[in-house]
Amino acid sequence: MIGVALILILPLLGFEALGTKSTENVDQGRVIQFDNAKGIISVILNKNADHLNSEYRSLPPMTYTLPEATQAIGYIPKAGLRLKLDPKNHEIVIFDKASQGFKTINYALIDQKENIAKNNPLVLENGKPKKFPVIDKEKNLVKIYSERQRILTTFTLPAKYLSLPEYTWGAGDEVLIHYKKDGQTRRVTKIVKIGFING
């Protein structure tokens, strides 16, 4: 049993526990940009020490350099600019690329369904996860699904916001980024999705 316990604990402690200093770092963040062509990934870091209650409010965004062979990092994450959905106050917090800061946008609620699990028919299409957000520019409607909050909500926005890219209203993946520092450059070695708190 002691051997099993050590196998489980040592990866958490890192190589320093064995007397060998590790040069690899790990950050937790929500992905706002993944640009394979430019070879970069940008995230908003979690400022809460409790990773189960993440708070993505750290600025400026942290940018990392991807390896040439992106398949080497493991998981290819989804980017999105929505950082918070507040169904009580009918607000969405997004990362605004123009100002490089956060913007809170009020919306007019049309419909909201709660306790919607990811296997609910309302969020499936042909047995597979439906793509969200759903944008209807003619009616100024946006429909989004938060798997973490188990909320499916439809709302209207002022027309000026509907010109923003679709991924503005989607939540980027929450990930752990393993990287090594090379001077001022942060070079990604591995990306792991935190699936149990995504959305």
Secondary structure, DSSP 8 states (H G I E B T S, - for coil): -HHHHHHHHHHHH-GGGGT----EEEEEEEEEEEETTTTEEEEEEB--S-GGG--B--SS-EEEE--SSGGGGB-------EEEEETTTTEEEEEETTTTEEEEEE-EEEEEEES--TTSGGGEETTEE--S-EEETTTTEEEEEETTTTEEEEEE--GGGGGS-GGGGS---EEEEEEEEETTEEEEEEEEE-GGG--
